[in-house]
Amino acid sequence: MKILYSFLFFWITVIGYCKSSSNPLYSFPKSPWPESFGNHRAVLEISMESGVVILDLVLRRHDPRPDNKQFIIVEAATGDTVPNIYRYSVTNERCRFGLMGDMLQGGGNRWMGMVYGMTVRHPWTTEGVLCDPRPVWKIWDEFGIESSVMKGYWEKDCPVTTNIKDILATVYQKASESLISVASWADSPVKFSFQIDWKTLGLDPAKAILFAPAIKDFQEESIFKPGDSISIEPKKGWLIYLRGKE
């Protein structure tokens, strides 16, 4: 008896990006794919710019175990697995997904992952990489990230941005302080500065400080002032507290 794989496979054809205001459609492939790719497959074509794409997929038939399915997203142009996928909801009729909260392949990218609230799982070894997210988890616990409000760079009201389009920042906001995750999609080392909505954060810029705590395998301890130029390496980043001076 042929064993069917217990996962769904989706193939993303990227010919650009997609504006968040648009409504991308998906279709099914004209020719069959190998059964190893699963028995629910769709092509999603994205043609305009956007930070986030959300797909609402109606399954071909009722699924008796929707909670036991794995989603695989592959970019058609490169064949690379797309890691930042989050399952909003899955029922026996449809599934919705967007950004996820776990990185697997090669341990992911710890700096870019934090922009989306992601770390690797623990313990986890993949492609020769021993993944250990505990140093970042320690910062989460010290900050109390579960009681913060996440404002991603893709949101119009994100209170912290940068002066360089390839340097993206997400804010985990609390009443008295915020934690800023910033990462570089630039191809070379650059210097950037933050652009901060002080009123929204409830802080006085004259009394504010930017403190990057020491995090193993992530960053050295550093202190910055508002308006400082901060160096950042390609595909790396910072986790920085924004708080008032004591």
C-alpha positions as CSV (number, residue, x, y, z in Angstrom):
1,M,0.0,0.0,0.0
2,K,1.4,3.3,-1.0
3,I,2.1,5.6,1.9
4,L,1.0,9.2,1.3
5,Y,3.2,11.9,2.9
6,S,1.5,13.8,5.6
7,F,2.3,17.3,4.5
8,L,1.1,19.9,2.1
9,F,3.3,21.4,-0.6
10,F,3.0,24.8,-2.1
11,W,5.2,26.2,-4.9
12,I,5.6,30.0,-4.9
13,T,6.5,31.6,-8.2
14,V,8.0,35.0,-7.4
15,I,8.3,37.5,-10.2
16,G,8.5,40.4,-7.9
17,Y,6.5,41.1,-4.7
18,C,2.9,41.8,-3.9
19,K,1.4,45.0,-2.5
20,S,-0.5,44.3,0.8
21,S,-3.5,46.0,-0.7
22,S,-3.8,43.6,-3.5
23,N,-5.5,40.2,-3.5
24,P,-3.1,37.5,-4.9
25,L,-4.7,34.4,-6.4
26,Y,-3.4,30.9,-6.4
27,S,-3.9,28.1,-9.0
28,F,-3.1,24.5,-9.3
29,P,-0.4,23.2,-11.6
30,K,-1.2,21.9,-15.1
31,S,1.0,18.9,-14.8
32,P,1.3,16.5,-11.8
33,W,4.1,16.8,-9.3
34,P,5.8,13.9,-7.6
35,E,3.7,12.3,-4.8
36,S,6.5,13.0,-2.4
37,F,5.4,16.7,-2.6
38,G,2.1,15.8,-0.9
39,N,-1.4,15.7,-2.2
40,H,-2.4,19.4,-1.7
41,R,-0.4,21.6,-4.0
42,A,-0.8,25.2,-5.3
43,V,1.1,27.9,-7.2
44,L,1.1,31.4,-5.7
45,E,2.2,34.1,-8.1
46,I,3.3,37.4,-6.5
47,S,3.8,40.3,-8.9
48,M,4.0,43.5,-6.8
49,E,5.8,44.7,-3.7
50,S,4.8,43.9,-0.1
51,G,6.3,43.0,3.3
52,V,3.8,40.3,4.0
53,V,1.7,37.9,1.9
54,I,-1.3,36.0,3.4
55,L,-2.8,33.0,1.6
56,D,-6.2,31.6,2.3
57,L,-6.2,28.2,0.7
58,V,-9.3,26.0,0.3
59,L,-8.3,22.4,0.4
60,R,-9.4,20.0,-2.3
61,R,-11.2,17.8,0.1
62,H,-12.0,17.5,3.8
63,D,-8.9,16.6,5.8
64,P,-9.5,14.4,8.8
65,R,-6.2,15.4,10.5
66,P,-5.5,19.1,9.6
67,D,-3.4,19.5,12.7
68,N,-1.0,16.8,11.5
69,K,0.2,18.5,8.3
70,Q,3.4,20.3,7.4
71,F,3.6,23.2,5.0
72,I,6.5,23.5,2.6
73,I,6.9,26.8,0.7
74,V,9.4,26.8,-2.2
75,E,10.5,29.7,-4.3
76,A,10.2,28.6,-8.0
77,A,13.1,30.8,-9.2
78,T,15.7,29.3,-6.9
79,G,14.2,26.1,-5.4
80,D,15.0,27.4,-1.9
81,T,12.6,26.7,0.9
82,V,11.0,29.9,2.3
83,P,11.4,29.8,6.1
84,N,9.2,32.6,7.4
85,I,5.8,30.9,7.4
86,Y,3.2,31.1,10.1
87,R,0.0,29.1,10.3
88,Y,-2.8,31.3,11.4
89,S,-5.4,28.6,11.3
90,V,-6.0,25.2,9.7
91,T,-9.3,23.4,9.5
92,N,-10.4,20.4,7.5
93,E,-11.6,22.8,4.8
94,R,-9.0,25.5,4.5
95,C,-5.7,26.9,5.8
96,R,-4.4,30.4,6.4
97,F,-0.7,31.2,6.8
98,G,1.7,34.1,6.9
99,L,4.8,34.7,9.0
100,M,5.9,31.9,11.3
101,G,7.7,31.6,14.7
102,D,10.4,28.9,14.1
103,M,13.4,28.6,11.9
104,L,14.7,25.2,10.8
105,Q,17.0,25.0,7.8
106,G,20.6,25.6,8.7
107,G,19.5,27.3,11.9
108,G,18.0,30.2,10.0
109,N,19.3,33.7,10.6
110,R,19.2,34.8,14.2
111,W,19.3,38.5,13.5
112,M,16.7,38.5,10.7
113,G,14.6,36.0,12.5
114,M,14.1,38.4,15.5
115,V,12.7,41.0,13.2
116,Y,9.8,38.5,12.8
117,G,9.8,37.3,16.4
118,M,11.5,34.0,15.4
119,T,14.3,31.9,16.8
120,V,15.3,28.3,16.2
121,R,14.0,25.5,18.4
122,H,16.0,24.0,21.2
123,P,17.7,21.6,21.1
124,W,18.1,21.4,17.3
125,T,21.0,20.3,15.1
126,T,20.6,20.9,11.3
127,E,23.1,20.8,8.5
128,G,26.0,20.6,11.0
129,V,24.7,23.6,12.9
130,L,24.1,23.2,16.7
131,C,21.3,25.7,17.3
132,D,21.0,27.3,20.7
133,P,18.4,30.1,21.1
134,R,18.7,30.3,24.9
135,P,20.9,33.5,24.9
136,V,18.1,35.4,23.0
137,W,15.4,33.7,25.1
138,K,17.2,35.1,28.2
139,I,16.7,38.6,26.8
140,W,13.0,37.8,26.1
141,D,12.6,36.8,29.7
142,E,14.5,39.7,31.2
143,F,12.5,42.2,29.1
144,G,9.1,40.4,29.5
145,I,8.5,40.2,25.8
146,E,5.2,38.4,26.4
147,S,3.7,41.6,27.8
148,S,4.9,43.8,24.9
149,V,3.2,44.8,21.7
150,M,5.0,43.8,18.5
151,K,5.1,46.5,15.8
152,G,6.8,45.1,12.7
153,Y,8.5,47.2,10.0
154,W,5.7,46.3,7.6
155,E,3.1,48.2,9.7
156,K,2.5,51.8,8.9
157,D,2.4,52.8,12.6
158,C,5.7,51.1,13.6
159,P,7.2,53.7,15.9
160,V,10.9,53.0,14.9
161,T,12.3,53.0,11.4
162,T,15.7,53.6,9.9
163,N,17.2,55.9,7.4
164,I,18.2,53.1,5.0
165,K,15.6,51.0,3.2
166,D,17.5,47.7,3.5
167,I,17.8,48.1,7.3
168,L,14.6,47.0,8.8
169,A,13.4,47.4,12.4
170,T,10.7,45.8,14.5
171,V,9.7,47.1,17.9
172,Y,8.5,45.2,21.0
173,Q,6.8,48.0,22.8
174,K,6.1,48.4,26.5
175,A,5.0,51.4,28.6
176,S,8.4,52.2,30.1
177,E,10.8,50.7,27.5
178,S,11.0,49.0,24.2
179,L,13.1,46.3,22.6
180,I,14.2,47.1,19.0
181,S,15.2,44.3,16.6
182,V,17.1,45.5,13.6
183,A,18.6,43.5,10.8
184,S,20.4,44.3,7.5
185,W,19.3,43.1,4.1
186,A,22.1,45.3,2.5
187,D,24.9,43.6,0.5
188,S,27.7,45.4,2.3
189,P,28.5,46.9,5.8
190,V,26.6,50.2,6.3
191,K,25.9,52.8,9.1
192,F,22.3,53.7,9.9
193,S,20.4,55.7,12.4
194,F,17.0,55.2,14.0
195,Q,14.0,57.4,13.2
196,I,11.9,57.3,16.4
197,D,8.3,58.4,17.1
198,W,9.0,59.5,20.7
199,K,5.4,60.5,21.4
200,T,4.1,57.0,20.6
201,L,6.8,55.4,22.7
202,G,6.2,57.8,25.6
203,L,9.9,58.7,25.9
204,D,11.8,62.0,26.1
205,P,14.6,61.9,23.5
206,A,16.7,64.1,25.8
207,K,16.5,61.4,28.5
208,A,16.6,58.3,26.3
209,I,19.4,55.8,25.8
210,L,19.9,52.9,23.4
211,F,21.5,49.9,25.2
212,A,22.5,46.7,23.3
213,P,23.1,44.0,25.9
214,A,25.8,41.4,25.4
215,I,24.3,38.2,23.8
216,K,26.4,35.2,23.1
217,D,26.9,34.5,19.4
218,F,24.8,37.6,18.6
219,Q,26.3,40.9,19.7
220,E,28.8,42.7,22.1
221,E,27.5,45.1,24.7
222,S,27.2,48.6,23.3
223,I,25.5,51.9,24.2
224,F,24.2,54.5,21.7
225,K,22.5,57.8,21.9
226,P,19.5,58.8,19.8
227,G,20.8,60.0,16.4
228,D,24.0,58.0,16.5
229,S,25.2,56.2,13.4
230,I,25.3,52.5,14.1
231,S,27.4,50.0,12.1
232,I,25.8,46.9,10.9
233,E,27.1,44.0,8.9
234,P,25.2,42.3,6.0
235,K,22.7,39.7,7.1
236,K,23.3,40.6,10.8
237,G,21.8,43.0,13.2
238,W,21.1,44.2,16.8
239,L,18.8,43.8,19.7
240,I,18.6,47.1,21.5
241,Y,16.8,48.4,24.5
242,L,15.3,51.8,24.2
243,R,14.6,53.3,27.6
244,G,14.9,56.4,29.7
245,K,18.1,57.2,31.6
246,E,18.0,56.2,35.2
